[in-house]
Amino acid sequence: MASKSKKPSKKRLRKDARHELEKQLEQAKETLKDERARLKKAERKAEEKARETRKQAKRELAKAKKNARKSRDAAIKTARRSARGKADATSQKVESVKADAAKTVAKKSDAIKAGTRKKSATAKSGSKNKSGTKKKAPSKTTPSASATVAAPAVVQETVTSLRARARAQGLPGYSRMTRDELLSRVKD
Protein backbone atom coordinates (compact mmCIF):
# COMPACT_ATOMS: atom_id res chain seq x y z
CA MET A 1 0.00 0.00 0.00
CA ALA A 2 1.18 3.43 -0.79
CA SER A 3 2.09 5.58 2.12
CA LYS A 4 0.30 8.77 2.65
CA SER A 5 2.34 11.91 2.98
CA LYS A 6 2.11 13.44 6.35
CA LYS A 7 1.14 16.99 6.79
CA PRO A 8 3.35 18.92 9.15
CA SER A 9 1.72 19.80 12.35
CA LYS A 10 0.79 23.33 13.28
CA LYS A 11 3.34 23.30 16.04
CA ARG A 12 6.08 22.39 13.58
CA LEU A 13 4.94 25.11 11.14
CA ARG A 14 5.00 27.73 13.89
CA LYS A 15 8.48 26.65 14.95
CA ASP A 16 9.79 26.80 11.37
CA ALA A 17 8.21 30.26 10.83
CA ARG A 18 9.71 31.56 14.09
CA HIS A 19 13.10 30.15 13.11
CA GLU A 20 12.87 31.84 9.69
CA LEU A 21 11.87 35.19 11.27
CA GLU A 22 14.79 35.00 13.72
CA LYS A 23 17.13 34.33 10.81
CA GLN A 24 15.76 37.35 8.90
CA LEU A 25 16.01 39.47 12.06
CA GLU A 26 19.69 38.49 12.50
CA GLN A 27 20.38 39.37 8.87
CA ALA A 28 18.63 42.75 9.29
CA LYS A 29 20.68 43.47 12.45
CA GLU A 30 23.94 42.62 10.63
CA THR A 31 22.96 44.80 7.67
CA LEU A 32 22.07 47.67 10.03
CA LYS A 33 25.36 47.25 11.89
CA ASP A 34 27.34 47.30 8.60
CA GLU A 35 25.41 50.33 7.39
CA ARG A 36 26.14 52.21 10.65
CA ALA A 37 29.84 51.38 10.36
CA ARG A 38 29.91 52.63 6.74
CA LEU A 39 28.12 55.83 7.76
CA LYS A 40 30.60 56.50 10.60
CA LYS A 41 33.51 55.89 8.25
CA ALA A 42 32.03 58.22 5.62
CA GLU A 43 31.36 60.84 8.31
CA ARG A 44 34.98 60.64 9.55
CA LYS A 45 36.25 60.99 5.97
CA ALA A 46 34.00 64.00 5.37
CA GLU A 47 35.21 65.67 8.60
CA GLU A 48 38.83 64.98 7.70
CA LYS A 49 38.31 66.37 4.21
CA ALA A 50 36.60 69.48 5.62
CA ARG A 51 39.48 69.96 8.08
CA GLU A 52 42.01 69.65 5.26
CA THR A 53 40.03 72.08 3.10
CA ARG A 54 39.98 74.62 5.96
CA LYS A 55 43.72 74.24 6.44
CA GLN A 56 44.30 74.69 2.71
CA ALA A 57 42.04 77.76 2.68
CA LYS A 58 43.99 79.25 5.62
CA ARG A 59 47.29 78.61 3.85
CA GLU A 60 46.02 80.19 0.63
CA LEU A 61 44.64 83.17 2.54
CA ALA A 62 47.97 83.69 4.30
CA LYS A 63 49.77 83.39 0.96
CA ALA A 64 47.40 85.90 -0.64
CA LYS A 65 47.93 88.34 2.25
CA LYS A 66 51.69 87.96 1.93
CA ASN A 67 51.54 88.57 -1.83
CA ALA A 68 49.27 91.57 -1.27
CA ARG A 69 51.76 92.99 1.25
CA LYS A 70 54.63 92.45 -1.19
CA SER A 71 52.67 94.09 -4.02
CA ARG A 72 51.76 97.03 -1.80
CA ASP A 73 55.35 97.48 -0.63
CA ALA A 74 56.63 97.24 -4.20
CA ALA A 75 54.06 99.80 -5.36
CA ILE A 76 55.02 102.17 -2.55
CA LYS A 77 58.71 101.69 -3.33
CA THR A 78 58.12 102.37 -7.02
CA ALA A 79 56.01 105.43 -6.25
CA ARG A 80 58.71 106.77 -3.95
CA ARG A 81 61.37 106.15 -6.58
CA SER A 82 59.38 107.87 -9.28
CA ALA A 83 58.50 110.76 -6.97
CA ARG A 84 62.16 111.11 -6.02
CA GLY A 85 63.13 111.00 -9.70
CA LYS A 86 60.51 113.55 -10.62
CA ALA A 87 61.59 115.86 -7.80
CA ASP A 88 65.22 115.50 -8.83
CA ALA A 89 64.37 116.06 -12.48
CA THR A 90 62.24 119.10 -11.63
CA SER A 91 64.94 120.61 -9.42
CA GLN A 92 67.52 119.95 -12.13
CA LYS A 93 65.33 121.64 -14.72
CA VAL A 94 64.87 124.63 -12.44
CA GLU A 95 68.63 124.79 -11.83
CA SER A 96 69.42 124.54 -15.54
CA VAL A 97 66.88 127.27 -16.37
CA LYS A 98 68.38 129.47 -13.65
CA ALA A 99 71.88 128.81 -14.95
CA ASP A 100 70.80 129.56 -18.53
CA ALA A 101 69.12 132.77 -17.41
CA ALA A 102 72.19 133.79 -15.40
CA LYS A 103 74.45 133.12 -18.39
CA THR A 104 72.20 135.12 -20.69
CA VAL A 105 72.05 138.02 -18.23
CA ALA A 106 75.82 137.88 -17.74
CA LYS A 107 76.45 137.89 -21.48
CA LYS A 108 74.09 140.79 -22.05
CA SER A 109 75.54 142.81 -19.18
CA ASP A 110 79.08 142.06 -20.39
CA ALA A 111 78.15 143.13 -23.89
CA ILE A 112 76.54 146.30 -22.59
CA LYS A 113 79.56 147.06 -20.38
CA ALA A 114 81.98 146.33 -23.23
CA GLY A 115 79.96 148.51 -25.61
CA THR A 116 79.91 151.48 -23.24
CA ARG A 117 83.62 151.09 -22.52
CA LYS A 118 84.49 151.09 -26.23
CA LYS A 119 82.37 154.19 -26.80
CA SER A 120 83.83 156.00 -23.84
CA ALA A 121 87.38 154.89 -24.71
CA THR A 122 87.12 156.20 -28.27
CA ALA A 123 85.49 159.41 -27.08
CA LYS A 124 88.22 160.00 -24.48
CA SER A 125 91.15 159.29 -26.77
CA GLY A 126 91.05 162.27 -29.02
CA SER A 127 94.74 162.26 -29.73
CA LYS A 128 95.90 161.34 -33.18
CA ASN A 129 98.98 159.42 -34.16
CA LYS A 130 101.44 160.48 -36.85
CA SER A 131 99.32 159.17 -39.69
CA GLY A 132 96.40 161.29 -38.58
CA THR A 133 94.09 158.55 -37.35
CA LYS A 134 92.82 158.19 -33.83
CA LYS A 135 94.64 155.91 -31.44
CA LYS A 136 92.80 152.89 -30.22
CA ALA A 137 92.33 152.66 -26.52
CA PRO A 138 93.81 149.53 -24.95
CA SER A 139 91.07 146.94 -24.60
CA LYS A 140 90.21 145.97 -21.08
CA THR A 141 88.64 142.61 -20.45
CA THR A 142 86.30 142.16 -17.57
CA PRO A 143 86.70 139.14 -15.29
CA SER A 144 83.22 137.85 -16.15
CA ALA A 145 83.96 138.00 -19.88
CA SER A 146 87.22 136.10 -19.47
CA ALA A 147 85.43 133.55 -17.26
CA THR A 148 82.82 132.90 -19.93
CA VAL A 149 85.52 132.52 -22.56
CA ALA A 150 87.67 130.26 -20.37
CA ALA A 151 84.78 128.00 -19.29
CA PRO A 152 84.29 124.96 -21.52
CA ALA A 153 81.15 125.01 -23.56
CA VAL A 154 78.67 122.59 -21.96
CA VAL A 155 76.46 120.90 -24.49
CA GLN A 156 72.87 120.97 -23.36
CA GLU A 157 71.67 117.42 -24.04
CA THR A 158 68.28 116.18 -23.07
CA VAL A 159 67.87 113.33 -20.60
CA THR A 160 66.28 111.28 -23.38
CA SER A 161 69.32 111.60 -25.63
CA LEU A 162 71.65 110.87 -22.71
CA ARG A 163 69.65 107.74 -21.87
CA ALA A 164 69.79 106.63 -25.50
CA ARG A 165 73.58 106.99 -25.44
CA ALA A 166 73.78 105.13 -22.12
CA ARG A 167 71.63 102.33 -23.53
CA ALA A 168 73.89 102.13 -26.58
CA GLN A 169 76.95 101.90 -24.31
CA GLY A 170 75.29 99.19 -22.20
CA LEU A 171 75.21 101.05 -18.87
CA PRO A 172 73.09 99.18 -16.30
CA GLY A 173 70.36 101.18 -14.54
CA TYR A 174 70.46 104.08 -16.99
CA SER A 175 66.69 104.52 -16.85
CA ARG A 176 66.81 105.48 -13.16
CA MET A 177 69.80 107.82 -13.43
CA THR A 178 69.47 111.56 -13.12
CA ARG A 179 70.77 113.97 -15.73
CA ASP A 180 73.93 114.70 -13.74
CA GLU A 181 74.66 110.99 -13.28
CA LEU A 182 74.12 110.38 -16.98
CA LEU A 183 76.40 113.27 -17.91
CA SER A 184 79.16 111.92 -15.65
CA ARG A 185 78.87 108.29 -16.78
CA VAL A 186 78.15 108.55 -20.50
CA LYS A 187 81.38 108.50 -22.53
CA ASP A 188 81.77 110.78 -25.52
Backbone as CSV, one residue per row, in Angstrom:
resi,resn,N_x,N_y,N_z,CA_x,CA_y,CA_z,C_x,C_y,C_z
1,MET,0.796,-1.146,0.000,0.000,0.000,0.000,0.854,1.229,0.000
2,ALA,0.423,2.194,-0.678,1.182,3.426,-0.787,1.020,4.210,0.485
3,SER,2.129,4.835,0.871,2.090,5.584,2.115,1.558,6.999,1.871
4,LYS,0.870,7.423,2.731,0.300,8.766,2.652,1.320,9.777,3.163
5,SER,1.409,10.895,2.509,2.338,11.913,2.983,1.721,12.612,4.173
6,LYS,2.600,12.809,5.131,2.107,13.438,6.348,2.120,14.938,6.205
7,LYS,1.179,15.539,6.717,1.137,16.994,6.791,1.850,17.401,8.063
8,PRO,2.695,18.493,7.926,3.352,18.920,9.146,2.325,19.499,10.127
9,SER,2.656,19.333,11.347,1.722,19.797,12.352,1.816,21.317,12.491
10,LYS,0.844,21.870,13.097,0.790,23.327,13.285,1.941,23.774,14.173
11,LYS,2.271,22.975,15.129,3.343,23.300,16.038,4.663,23.397,15.259
12,ARG,4.873,22.416,14.397,6.082,22.394,13.576,6.120,23.612,12.639
13,LEU,5.012,23.954,12.047,4.943,25.111,11.139,5.265,26.411,11.883
14,ARG,4.731,26.539,13.095,4.999,27.730,13.894,6.481,27.819,14.223
15,LYS,7.077,26.700,14.586,8.483,26.649,14.946,9.357,27.027,13.744
16,ASP,9.045,26.483,12.593,9.790,26.803,11.374,9.642,28.296,11.011
17,ALA,8.470,28.845,11.140,8.206,30.257,10.830,8.994,31.159,11.791
18,ARG,8.977,30.777,13.098,9.713,31.556,14.088,11.215,31.495,13.787
19,HIS,11.693,30.326,13.448,13.100,30.154,13.113,13.474,31.023,11.888
20,GLU,12.640,31.026,10.912,12.869,31.843,9.688,12.849,33.335,10.028
21,LEU,11.957,33.783,10.856,11.869,35.185,11.268,13.124,35.589,12.056
22,GLU,13.580,34.704,12.956,14.791,34.999,13.724,15.996,35.148,12.789
23,LYS,16.054,34.267,11.798,17.125,34.330,10.805,17.093,35.666,10.059
24,GLN,15.907,36.063,9.609,15.763,37.348,8.895,16.106,38.524,9.811
25,LEU,15.728,38.424,11.083,16.015,39.469,12.059,17.530,39.602,12.258
26,GLU,18.225,38.474,12.364,19.689,38.488,12.501,20.338,39.132,11.270
27,GLN,19.843,38.784,10.107,20.380,39.369,8.871,20.140,40.881,8.838
28,ALA,18.959,41.324,9.264,18.628,42.750,9.287,19.536,43.485,10.274
29,LYS,19.811,42.859,11.458,20.684,43.471,12.454,22.104,43.614,11.899
30,GLU,22.604,42.575,11.227,23.944,42.621,10.628,24.033,43.721,9.554
31,THR,22.999,43.789,8.726,22.959,44.803,7.672,22.953,46.199,8.291
32,LEU,22.160,46.385,9.337,22.074,47.666,10.034,23.426,48.029,10.658
33,LYS,24.067,47.034,11.268,25.362,47.246,11.889,26.406,47.655,10.831
34,ASP,26.421,46.963,9.694,27.344,47.296,8.602,27.071,48.705,8.059
35,GLU,25.802,49.014,7.909,25.410,50.331,7.392,25.866,51.447,8.346
36,ARG,25.693,51.224,9.661,26.136,52.215,10.647,27.660,52.404,10.578
37,ALA,28.380,51.304,10.444,29.838,51.382,10.356,30.252,52.167,9.109
38,ARG,29.604,51.907,7.973,29.907,52.635,6.736,29.612,54.126,6.894
39,LEU,28.475,54.430,7.539,28.116,55.834,7.755,29.146,56.547,8.639
40,LYS,29.589,55.885,9.718,30.597,56.500,10.595,31.898,56.749,9.839
41,LYS,32.276,55.754,9.033,33.508,55.886,8.248,33.394,57.047,7.259
42,ALA,32.251,57.127,6.580,32.028,58.216,5.621,32.014,59.568,6.339
43,GLU,31.417,59.593,7.535,31.362,60.838,8.312,32.773,61.277,8.723
44,ARG,33.598,60.317,9.175,34.975,60.639,9.547,35.762,61.168,8.338
45,LYS,35.569,60.537,7.192,36.247,60.991,5.971,35.816,62.409,5.608
46,ALA,34.523,62.674,5.702,34.000,64.003,5.372,34.571,65.061,6.322
47,GLU,34.640,64.719,7.636,35.206,65.668,8.596,36.687,65.920,8.312
48,GLU,37.404,64.858,8.012,38.827,64.980,7.697,39.049,65.838,6.447
49,LYS,38.213,65.598,5.440,38.310,66.374,4.206,37.990,67.852,4.466
50,ALA,36.966,68.103,5.284,36.595,69.480,5.620,37.734,70.159,6.390
51,ARG,38.358,69.436,7.329,39.476,69.964,8.082,40.639,70.323,7.140
52,GLU,40.936,69.415,6.224,42.015,69.646,5.260,41.696,70.837,4.357
53,THR,40.447,70.956,3.946,40.027,72.078,3.105,40.190,73.400,3.855
54,ARG,39.821,73.407,5.152,39.981,74.623,5.955,41.448,74.992,6.104
55,LYS,42.290,73.976,6.324,43.723,74.243,6.435,44.264,74.821,5.128
56,GLN,43.855,74.225,4.020,44.302,74.693,2.707,43.833,76.133,2.468
57,ALA,42.583,76.406,2.849,42.044,77.758,2.677,42.838,78.762,3.521
58,LYS,43.196,78.364,4.766,43.986,79.250,5.620,45.357,79.505,5.010
59,ARG,45.977,78.449,4.476,47.291,78.612,3.847,47.199,79.546,2.647
60,GLU,46.182,79.344,1.818,46.021,80.193,0.630,45.725,81.637,1.016
61,LEU,44.943,81.822,2.069,44.636,83.173,2.541,45.903,83.863,3.044
62,ALA,46.712,83.120,3.807,47.971,83.687,4.297,48.888,84.030,3.129
63,LYS,48.935,83.156,2.141,49.769,83.390,0.959,49.277,84.631,0.203
64,ALA,47.967,84.748,0.056,47.398,85.903,-0.644,47.707,87.199,0.113
65,LYS,47.610,87.158,1.449,47.926,88.342,2.248,49.388,88.722,2.081
66,LYS,50.257,87.707,2.093,51.687,87.957,1.934,51.970,88.581,0.568
67,ASN,51.354,88.023,-0.476,51.537,88.568,-1.829,50.991,89.989,-1.925
68,ALA,49.862,90.225,-1.264,49.275,91.574,-1.271,50.218,92.562,-0.585
69,ARG,50.810,92.131,0.556,51.764,92.991,1.252,52.966,93.291,0.365
70,LYS,53.478,92.252,-0.304,54.629,92.447,-1.186,54.278,93.403,-2.318
71,SER,53.100,93.216,-2.919,52.674,94.089,-4.015,52.535,95.526,-3.537
72,ARG,51.939,95.686,-2.351,51.757,97.031,-1.797,53.105,97.689,-1.545
73,ASP,54.026,96.930,-0.918,55.347,97.477,-0.627,56.092,97.835,-1.912
74,ALA,55.971,96.966,-2.915,56.628,97.239,-4.199,56.038,98.485,-4.853
75,ALA,54.717,98.627,-4.777,54.060,99.803,-5.364,54.504,101.077,-4.647
76,ILE,54.588,101.011,-3.325,55.023,102.175,-2.549,56.471,102.523,-2.901
77,LYS,57.298,101.481,-2.994,58.709,101.693,-3.327,58.845,102.337,-4.703
78,THR,58.086,101.819,-5.662,58.120,102.366,-7.016,57.626,103.814,-7.031
79,ALA,56.548,104.069,-6.298,56.012,105.434,-6.247,57.031,106.385,-5.638
80,ARG,57.700,105.919,-4.574,58.712,106.773,-3.953,59.867,107.042,-4.915
81,ARG,60.287,105.983,-5.617,61.373,106.151,-6.583,60.998,107.161,-7.663
82,SER,59.785,106.974,-8.203,59.381,107.875,-9.283,59.197,109.295,-8.759
83,ALA,58.669,109.418,-7.544,58.505,110.761,-6.973,59.871,111.398,-6.743
84,ARG,60.811,110.596,-6.247,62.158,111.107,-6.022,62.784,111.521,-7.352
85,GLY,62.594,110.692,-8.370,63.134,110.999,-9.696,62.511,112.242,-10.274
86,LYS,61.192,112.369,-10.104,60.513,113.555,-10.624,60.966,114.804,-9.891
87,ALA,61.130,114.698,-8.569,61.587,115.859,-7.803,62.992,116.239,-8.225
88,ASP,63.857,115.218,-8.395,65.219,115.495,-8.833,65.217,116.124,-10.220
89,ALA,64.429,115.548,-11.112,64.370,116.063,-12.481,63.846,117.497,-12.488
90,THR,62.823,117.751,-11.688,62.245,119.099,-11.629,63.264,120.078,-11.079
91,SER,63.952,119.691,-9.998,64.938,120.611,-9.419,66.089,120.837,-10.398
92,GLN,66.460,119.785,-11.138,67.519,119.948,-12.134,67.075,120.885,-13.254
93,LYS,65.834,120.748,-13.685,65.325,121.636,-14.724,65.344,123.082,-14.243
94,VAL,64.892,123.277,-13.000,64.868,124.630,-12.439,66.285,125.182,-12.375
95,GLU,67.233,124.338,-11.917,68.625,124.790,-11.828,69.195,125.115,-13.206
96,SER,68.890,124.279,-14.202,69.421,124.539,-15.544,68.811,125.811,-16.133
97,VAL,67.522,126.035,-15.879,66.881,127.266,-16.365,67.497,128.475,-15.683
98,LYS,67.753,128.359,-14.371,68.385,129.469,-13.650,69.778,129.734,-14.198
99,ALA,70.517,128.646,-14.431,71.884,128.807,-14.950,71.855,129.443,-16.337
100,ASP,70.925,128.972,-17.194,70.804,129.560,-18.532,70.450,131.046,-18.449
101,ALA,69.529,131.370,-17.573,69.123,132.767,-17.413,70.290,133.603,-16.900
102,ALA,71.052,133.055,-15.944,72.190,133.792,-15.396,73.244,134.013,-16.475
103,LYS,73.477,132.983,-17.304,74.450,133.119,-18.393,74.010,134.197,-19.378
104,THR,72.725,134.150,-19.733,72.198,135.124,-20.687,72.320,136.535,-20.125
105,VAL,71.961,136.706,-18.864,72.052,138.018,-18.231,73.509,138.463,-18.174
106,ALA,74.399,137.531,-17.833,75.824,137.881,-17.740,76.355,138.283,-19.105
107,LYS,75.986,137.554,-20.138,76.450,137.892,-21.485,75.950,139.259,-21.908
108,LYS,74.659,139.502,-21.651,74.086,140.795,-22.047,74.729,141.934,-21.274
109,SER,74.945,141.730,-19.976,75.541,142.811,-19.176,76.996,143.029,-19.587
110,ASP,77.701,141.922,-19.916,79.081,142.060,-20.387,79.120,142.802,-21.718
111,ALA,78.194,142.466,-22.590,78.147,143.135,-23.892,77.825,144.611,-23.724
112,ILE,76.914,144.899,-22.827,76.545,146.299,-22.591,77.724,147.045,-22.000
113,LYS,78.403,146.416,-21.006,79.556,147.062,-20.385,80.674,147.267,-21.404
114,ALA,80.917,146.225,-22.215,81.985,146.327,-23.226,81.652,147.409,-24.252
115,GLY,80.392,147.496,-24.644,79.964,148.509,-25.612,80.122,149.906,-25.061
116,THR,79.779,150.142,-23.836,79.910,151.479,-23.238,81.368,151.817,-23.020
117,ARG,82.198,150.831,-22.715,83.624,151.092,-22.523,84.271,151.492,-23.846
118,LYS,83.905,150.772,-24.916,84.491,151.094,-26.231,84.109,152.511,-26.645
119,LYS,82.824,152.848,-26.424,82.369,154.189,-26.800,83.087,155.247,-25.987
120,SER,83.188,154.993,-24.698,83.831,155.998,-23.840,85.329,156.063,-24.116
121,ALA,85.931,154.912,-24.442,87.377,154.894,-24.713,87.676,155.664,-25.997
122,THR,86.883,155.479,-27.015,87.117,156.198,-28.271,86.791,157.672,-28.108
123,ALA,85.836,158.004,-27.293,85.493,159.408,-27.081,86.595,160.116,-26.295
124,LYS,87.198,159.392,-25.311,88.223,159.999,-24.484,89.535,160.185,-25.252
125,SER,89.855,159.206,-26.060,91.146,159.294,-26.765,90.979,160.143,-28.026
126,GLY,91.186,161.360,-27.893,91.055,162.267,-29.018,92.387,162.529,-29.701
127,SER,93.424,162.012,-29.136,94.742,162.261,-29.730,94.930,161.451,-30.987
128,LYS,95.666,162.012,-31.904,95.903,161.342,-33.176,97.360,160.919,-33.243
129,ASN,97.596,159.848,-33.970,98.981,159.422,-34.163,99.571,160.147,-35.365
130,LYS,100.745,159.763,-35.776,101.441,160.481,-36.852,100.701,160.394,-38.178
131,SER,99.994,159.308,-38.398,99.321,159.170,-39.688,98.018,159.949,-39.729
132,GLY,97.599,160.458,-38.605,96.403,161.287,-38.584,95.154,160.547,-38.161
133,THR,95.274,159.295,-37.836,94.094,158.552,-37.355,94.105,158.514,-35.845
134,LYS,92.928,158.233,-35.282,92.816,158.191,-33.826,93.486,156.938,-33.289
135,LYS,94.060,157.078,-32.089,94.645,155.912,-31.438,93.526,155.060,-30.841
136,LYS,93.773,153.772,-30.867,92.798,152.886,-30.221,93.138,152.788,-28.749
137,ALA,92.119,152.816,-27.951,92.330,152.662,-26.516,92.646,151.209,-26.228
138,PRO,93.515,150.940,-25.275,93.813,149.535,-24.946,92.544,148.850,-24.452
139,SER,92.313,147.640,-24.972,91.068,146.944,-24.599,91.226,146.316,-23.226
140,LYS,90.232,146.541,-22.429,90.212,145.965,-21.083,89.178,144.848,-21.073
141,THR,89.593,143.730,-20.549,88.637,142.609,-20.453,88.141,142.521,-19.028
142,THR,86.880,142.293,-18.893,86.301,142.163,-17.567,86.462,140.721,-17.097
143,PRO,86.510,140.504,-15.791,86.697,139.143,-15.288,85.560,138.208,-15.706
144,SER,84.336,138.721,-15.772,83.224,137.847,-16.151,83.328,137.431,-17.612
145,ALA,83.817,138.339,-18.468,83.958,138.003,-19.884,85.030,136.952,-20.058
146,SER,86.161,137.100,-19.345,87.220,136.102,-19.472,86.770,134.773,-18.889
147,ALA,85.925,134.800,-17.865,85.431,133.553,-17.264,84.519,132.821,-18.227
148,THR,83.700,133.570,-18.974,82.821,132.898,-19.933,83.607,132.349,-21.087
149,VAL,84.699,133.014,-21.460,85.523,132.523,-22.559,86.301,131.302,-22.108
150,ALA,86.832,131.341,-20.869,87.667,130.257,-20.372,86.852,129.009,-20.039
151,ALA,85.593,129.164,-19.679,84.777,128.004,-19.294,84.484,127.157,-20.522
152,PRO,84.585,125.828,-20.375,84.288,124.964,-21.520,82.814,125.036,-21.853
153,ALA,82.539,124.940,-23.114,81.153,125.014,-23.558,80.449,123.704,-23.211
154,VAL,79.421,123.778,-22.371,78.675,122.595,-21.959,77.553,122.376,-22.959
155,VAL,77.503,121.211,-23.509,76.462,120.896,-24.486,75.192,120.554,-23.713
156,GLN,74.133,121.227,-24.026,72.866,120.972,-23.356,72.162,119.805,-24.030
157,GLU,72.340,118.606,-23.482,71.673,117.425,-24.036,70.462,117.103,-23.188
158,THR,69.466,116.563,-23.816,68.278,116.176,-23.068,68.537,114.856,-22.376
159,VAL,67.746,114.593,-21.337,67.871,113.333,-20.600,67.580,112.166,-21.528
160,THR,66.638,112.356,-22.441,66.285,111.282,-23.380,67.469,110.908,-24.254
161,SER,68.169,111.907,-24.771,69.319,111.597,-25.627,70.451,110.980,-24.808
162,LEU,70.622,111.456,-23.569,71.649,110.871,-22.706,71.325,109.412,-22.398
163,ARG,70.053,109.136,-22.144,69.648,107.744,-21.873,69.853,106.866,-23.097
164,ALA,69.580,107.408,-24.271,69.791,106.634,-25.498,71.273,106.297,-25.656
165,ARG,72.139,107.257,-25.366,73.579,106.986,-25.445,74.009,105.969,-24.400
166,ALA,73.447,106.076,-23.184,73.785,105.126,-22.116,73.329,103.724,-22.493
167,ARG,72.144,103.634,-23.082,71.627,102.325,-23.528,72.545,101.740,-24.601
168,ALA,72.990,102.592,-25.517,73.886,102.130,-26.584,75.225,101.657,-26.019
169,GLN,75.679,102.291,-24.924,76.951,101.900,-24.307,76.791,100.734,-23.347
170,GLY,75.542,100.349,-23.065,75.286,99.193,-22.200,75.418,99.483,-20.720
171,LEU,75.143,100.710,-20.292,75.214,101.046,-18.868,74.011,100.461,-18.144
172,PRO,74.219,99.719,-17.044,73.087,99.185,-16.300,72.423,100.278,-15.458
173,GLY,71.108,100.244,-15.370,70.363,101.183,-14.541,70.260,102.582,-15.102
174,TYR,70.477,102.735,-16.403,70.456,104.082,-16.994,69.089,104.741,-16.891
175,SER,68.033,103.934,-16.848,66.686,104.520,-16.853,66.362,105.224,-15.540
176,ARG,67.074,104.855,-14.459,66.809,105.476,-13.158,67.800,106.590,-12.826
177,MET,68.774,106.809,-13.701,69.802,107.817,-13.429,69.271,109.227,-13.678
178,THR,69.820,110.157,-12.921,69.466,111.561,-13.117,70.340,112.125,-14.235
179,ARG,70.045,113.351,-14.626,70.770,113.972,-15.730,72.255,114.103,-15.397
180,ASP,72.532,114.533,-14.146,73.929,114.700,-13.743,74.675,113.372,-13.762
181,GLU,74.024,112.312,-13.259,74.665,110.988,-13.275,74.925,110.537,-14.713
182,LEU,73.946,110.772,-15.578,74.119,110.380,-16.984,75.265,111.154,-17.615
183,LEU,75.328,112.448,-17.342,76.404,113.266,-17.905,77.770,112.772,-17.443
184,SER,77.855,112.362,-16.167,79.159,111.924,-15.650,79.542,110.530,-16.147
185,ARG,78.569,109.677,-16.407,78.867,108.294,-16.777,78.907,108.016,-18.273
186,VAL,78.187,108.800,-19.058,78.149,108.554,-20.498,79.466,109.027,-21.108
187,LYS,80.103,108.155,-21.886,81.376,108.499,-22.531,81.096,109.154,-23.868
188,ASP,81.932,110.101,-24.225,81.770,110.780,-25.516,82.271,109.912,-26.638
